[in-house]
Amino acid sequence: MKSALIVDDHPVVRAAVKIVLEKEGFKQIDEVSSGSEVMAMLREHAPNLLVLDLVMPGLDGLEVLERIRLSEFSCRVLIFTSLEPLFFQERCMRAGALAYVSKTNDLSQLHKAIHAVMAGYTYFSRLPSSSLDMLQSSEKQMIDSLSNRELAICRHLANGMSNKAIAELMNLSHKTVSTYKTRLIEKLGVHSAVHLRDFCKRNQLI
């Protein structure tokens, strides 16, 4: 019996994904709304497929992927997210995901990705790297140089969260977040939180 776990904080999205999974023959489909619930669910249900969003409260999808990679679980992971594949697809591939589907696509793409992954294939977009202009190309290199944790903190800062709120959300000390913030400003060549937000919006990180 094919089983799946949907991880997304939006009930409407989970309902749509569930319909697609049912059409693909999945009989047992569980759902959670935050990344922090995933490992316990994998342990309890051992699903064949994990459909994972990258943007969630608590643990984000990249952190979940890293934890799965370091664990004993052998679940197939399909990323279903609103984040731009140009900046996140390769990162997810490196972390062990087998497919990346943008929520902006027609749901038929999700059907195809699920079918491919369950048949033992991968499903990723062809990225238009050659069409990037010089500014975006150099900024993509900066983004690619960030660790998953740096990228997560960068996105939280760009969304206006305080160091204290980020520290509580990610179980880090206030000092650690402050250190990451300083490092990000240096790595990305920005001069303030306002410039950091502009950088993230320009590159569709938020």
C-alpha positions in Angstrom: 0.0 0.0 0.0 1.4 3.3 -1.1 1.7 5.9 1.7 2.6 9.6 1.8 3.1 12.5 4.2 2.2 16.0 3.2 4.1 18.8 5.0 2.6 22.3 4.4 1.2 25.0 6.7 -1.6 25.9 4.3 -4.7 23.6 4.7 -5.9 24.4 1.1 -2.6 23.3 -0.4 -2.6 20.1 1.7 -6.1 19.3 0.4 -5.1 19.9 -3.2 -2.0 17.7 -2.8 -4.0 15.0 -1.1 -6.4 14.9 -4.1 -3.4 14.5 -6.5 -1.9 11.7 -4.3 -5.2 9.8 -4.2 -5.4 10.0 -8.0 -1.9 8.5 -8.0 -3.1 5.5 -6.0 -1.9 6.5 -2.5 -4.1 4.9 0.2 -2.6 6.2 3.4 -2.0 10.0 3.4 -1.0 11.8 6.6 -0.6 15.6 7.0 1.4 17.9 9.2 1.6 21.7 9.2 5.2 22.3 10.5 8.6 20.9 9.9 9.2 20.1 13.5 6.6 17.3 13.3 8.2 15.5 10.4 10.7 13.2 12.0 8.2 11.8 14.5 5.8 11.1 11.6 8.4 9.4 9.6 9.3 7.2 12.5 5.6 6.3 13.2 4.3 5.8 9.7 7.4 5.2 7.4 5.7 6.8 4.3 6.9 6.0 0.8 6.8 9.6 -0.2 7.2 13.0 1.5 5.7 16.0 -0.2 7.5 18.9 1.5 7.1 22.7 1.4 10.2 24.8 2.1 8.5 27.7 3.9 7.0 26.8 7.2 6.9 27.9 10.8 9.5 26.3 13.0 11.9 24.1 11.0 11.9 25.0 7.4 12.1 22.5 4.6 15.8 22.7 4.0 16.4 21.9 7.7 14.0 19.0 7.5 15.8 17.7 4.4 19.1 17.8 6.2 17.7 15.9 9.2 16.3 13.2 6.9 19.7 13.0 5.1 21.5 12.4 8.5 18.8 9.9 9.7 18.1 6.2 9.0 15.0 7.0 7.0 14.9 6.2 3.3 11.8 8.1 2.3 11.5 9.7 -1.2 11.2 13.5 -0.9 9.4 15.8 -3.4 9.6 19.5 -2.8 6.4 21.4 -3.5 7.0 25.1 -2.8 6.5 28.7 -3.9 10.2 29.5 -3.7 12.1 30.2 -7.0 13.7 27.0 -8.2 16.7 29.0 -9.6 17.9 29.6 -6.1 16.6 26.5 -4.2 16.3 23.6 -6.6 20.0 22.7 -6.7 20.3 23.1 -2.9 17.4 20.6 -2.5 19.0 18.2 -4.9 22.3 18.3 -2.9 20.3 17.6 0.3 18.7 14.5 -1.2 15.3 15.6 -2.7 14.2 13.7 -5.8 11.9 16.3 -7.3 11.2 20.0 -7.2 7.8 21.5 -8.3 6.8 25.1 -8.1 3.4 25.9 -6.7 3.0 28.4 -9.5 2.8 25.5 -12.0 -0.3 23.6 -13.0 -1.1 20.7 -10.7 -0.4 18.4 -13.7 3.3 19.0 -12.9 2.8 17.6 -9.4 1.1 14.5 -10.9 4.1 14.0 -13.2 6.6 14.5 -10.5 4.9 12.0 -8.1 4.7 9.5 -10.9 8.4 9.9 -11.8 9.6 9.7 -8.2 7.6 6.6 -7.5 8.9 5.0 -10.7 12.5 5.6 -9.5 13.3 8.8 -11.5 13.9 12.4 -10.5 11.9 15.4 -11.6 13.6 18.8 -11.8 13.2 22.0 -13.9 15.7 23.0 -16.5 17.1 26.2 -15.2 17.8 29.2 -17.5 21.3 29.9 -16.1 22.7 31.2 -19.4 20.0 33.9 -19.6 20.9 35.5 -16.2 22.3 39.0 -16.5 25.7 39.8 -14.8 24.1 41.3 -11.7 21.8 38.4 -11.1 24.5 35.9 -11.9 26.9 37.3 -9.3 24.1 37.5 -6.8 23.1 33.9 -7.4 26.7 32.9 -6.7 26.5 34.9 -3.4 23.3 33.0 -2.5 24.7 29.7 -3.5 27.7 30.3 -1.1 25.3 30.6 1.9 24.7 27.6 4.1 21.1 26.4 4.6 21.0 28.0 8.0 22.4 31.3 6.7 19.8 31.3 4.0 17.0 30.6 6.5 18.2 33.4 8.8 18.6 35.7 5.8 15.0 35.1 4.8 13.7 35.7 8.3 15.6 39.0 8.6 14.3 40.1 5.2 10.7 39.3 6.4 11.3 41.8 9.3 11.8 39.4 12.1 14.0 40.5 15.1 17.1 38.7 16.2 15.3 37.6 19.3 12.3 36.2 17.4 14.6 34.3 15.0 16.7 32.9 18.0 13.5 31.6 19.6 12.1 30.2 16.3 15.4 28.4 15.4 16.5 27.4 19.0 19.6 29.5 18.7 21.1 32.1 21.1 20.6 35.8 20.4 24.3 36.2 20.1 24.5 33.4 17.4 21.8 35.1 15.3 23.6 38.4 15.6 26.8 36.8 14.4 24.9 35.2 11.4 23.4 38.7 10.6 26.9 40.3 10.5 28.2 37.5 8.4 25.3 37.8 5.9 25.7 41.5 5.5 29.4 40.9 4.7 28.8 37.9 2.3 26.0 39.6 0.4 27.6 43.0 0.2 24.6 44.8 1.7 24.8 47.8 4.1 21.7 47.4 6.2 18.5 45.3 6.9 16.7 47.5 4.3 19.3 46.6 1.6 19.1 42.9 2.7 15.3 43.0 2.2 15.8 44.6 -1.3 18.3 41.9 -2.1 16.0 39.1 -1.1 13.0 40.5 -2.9 15.0 41.1 -6.1 16.1 37.5 -6.0 12.7 36.1 -5.1 13.9 34.7 -1.8 10.8 36.1 -0.1 
